């Protein structure tokens, strides 16, 4: 799975806001707000990846978090992105 | 013809009388930094993007706005959809969801404060960050809403307020994240990726530099009194 549109990630007010770029802004005019963990997952979704790919990468970079915690975080975040209609 | 809006000097030849009149307060003898041209495709794009645009005259003025809005972020400025006033030299911006009554509230402040208040812009001021003294200035522009409230002046923005309708009048401080949620829809988002990134950086600056307030209010004069006294009086009414 991957993101449907080209996004920039912008740090504003201690949050990260994803906005579609250029012509994609006409297609998706919303803003997606997330924290740094969400931004990590979001960046990965710029390429075609599976949930397992994301969980594996996070297991290496998020030392101290269990596989269950990471899987839950990834599931929740991807569900919210799917609900926003930005995942294909 | 050279015009200067928010310190941006541009050369433009108006096509219709409407643009000529609306731009007139901004005529300038300064040297232009850029040249703007509005073409038929530009005006067609305005008709296509906004059903409220019903005449070529309005489409022309909107097209100029579009071109400037895309340009200014590269020069540390952006468009904020907020009714903006100057009170005793201090800038206050009122933002709200459409139809809430930013202009109504602004006019109540005017009724309350008389000459101490000057309207900067009733609709779309340009907000510019000046590096030299790290200040954020809001400027009058010809894009000033249905009632056409604006003046060719600037004010240093110190207070950013979100207005919500309420039976009782009270004012709360807002945290940055809550204000971010409401203000995102009130900022012009440019198409160019570079200008878009700059706009968010300026927005972050706005949220850090201003005191942030939520004004819960009705349409009585007391609404302005409570809001003014809380914001200027140093009374932090926390809900």
Interface residues (C-beta under 8 A of the other chain):
Chain A: X8 X10 X11 X12 X13 X14 X15 X17 X19 X21 X22 X23 X25 X29 X31 X33
Chain B: X176 X177 X179 X180 X181 X184 X189 X191 X192 X193 X196 X197 X200 X201 X203 X204 X207 X208
